[in-house]
């Protein structure tokens, strides 16, 4: 097969040729957008699941749905070393600048002034970076520079959404890796989303993160469990997993043989990232006009090597020696999670003494705590990778 025409796209957050198995989430988001455009309420969304299940891909698709309706969209990632204020400020600069016209209306000018005040808390505006080329001297607005994130975010959301609503549009704020937000930032988002729902403001939030995200949000604000639409993003079922292989190939006029599909779906367990990697390597291994079982077997060996040397190893090497010992003690339990007591027993120590190691692994995003006294890998298949490694 011609590698140039390979339709499979493994990569963090990279959009596949066809997105399958997420229709319900997309339809619900579209419904929320339509309701808000009609002055009705829409429910903020939380997408949670393991790495490799396609949360970022889905979040980007939701952002594109809003952009396609001319909504003002800010899509950002937490945990990059920037504060929530900085991230939102950067992502809103472009969309707001695109709206500036000589005859800009009062609400838009007010939104711009509020945005400038929100930005100035974290940025030096002496260079005029956020002036937008319009005179805002005598324009009402601003006030999003109190330094109190809850109040400032509420003011920003209200004024920008009000300006967008004049054109029957709205504001969408989408945040990936949301489990890395600080407690203060999580509370500010919960409060803003709550006020939006109460006031009928045309603003829609979407958060994506680890399976621990629902718990983290509930700890930030007790009403979060009633505020958000929590959607667990899981590996694909049998039918959509097959479609994830056959539809991209079909766009290039190439067919999979049935036994090759069976083999790849079984090996990848339906995880979208793995399906893309195995699909790509099978395509590159094929020499005929169809994707066969021998092609799939060769592709599987290559795909596993790529995953081991990149996807898995990049995470493994982030762990310290003591953290690697902890991860090894988890590996016998597979992807289902481990009791912290069992881990301590395997390491011949007390569970309390392992608290700092556990916290370090959670902070690095290698494990999460699905329940009290339990931990699990954030990456499916990590236990298998660990078991394949030579003991340090």
HELIX and SHEET records of a PDB file:
HELIX    1   1 UNK A    3  UNK A    5  5                                   3    
HELIX    2   2 UNK A   23  UNK A   37  1                                  15    
HELIX    3   3 UNK A   55  UNK A   67  1                                  13    
HELIX    4   4 UNK A   84  UNK A   99  1                                  16    
HELIX    5   5 UNK A  106  UNK A  120  1                                  15    
HELIX    6   6 UNK A  125  UNK A  127  5                                   3    
HELIX    7   7 UNK A  149  UNK A  165  1                                  17    
HELIX    8   8 UNK A  178  UNK A  180  5                                   3    
HELIX    9   9 UNK A  183  UNK A  199  1                                  17    
HELIX   10  10 UNK A  213  UNK A  220  1                                   8    
HELIX   11  11 UNK A  224  UNK A  227  1                                   4    
HELIX   12  12 UNK A  238  UNK A  251  1                                  14    
HELIX   13  13 UNK A  258  UNK A  268  1                                  11    
HELIX   14  14 UNK A  272  UNK A  285  1                                  14    
HELIX   15  15 UNK A  293  UNK A  306  1                                  14    
HELIX   16  16 UNK A  307  UNK A  312  3                                   6    
HELIX   17  17 UNK A  313  UNK A  316  1                                   4    
HELIX   18  18 UNK A  321  UNK A  331  1                                  11    
HELIX   19  19 UNK A  334  UNK A  336  5                                   3    
HELIX   20  20 UNK A  340  UNK A  346  1                                   7    
HELIX   21  21 UNK A  351  UNK A  354  5                                   4    
HELIX   22  22 UNK A  355  UNK A  363  1                                   9    
HELIX   23  23 UNK A  382  UNK A  387  1                                   6    
SHEET    1   A 5 UNK A  72  UNK A  77  0                                        
SHEET    2   A 5 UNK A 171  UNK A 176  1                                        
SHEET    3   A 5 UNK A 203  UNK A 209  1                                        
SHEET    4   A 5 UNK A  45  UNK A  48  1                                        
SHEET    5   A 5 UNK A 229  UNK A 232  1                                        
SHEET    1   B 2 UNK A 255  UNK A 256  0                                        
SHEET    2   B 2 UNK A 290  UNK A 291  1                                        
SHEET    1   C 3 UNK A 338  UNK A 339  0                                        
SHEET    2   C 3 UNK A 374  UNK A 377 -1                                        
SHEET    3   C 3 UNK A 367  UNK A 371 -1                                        
END                                                                             
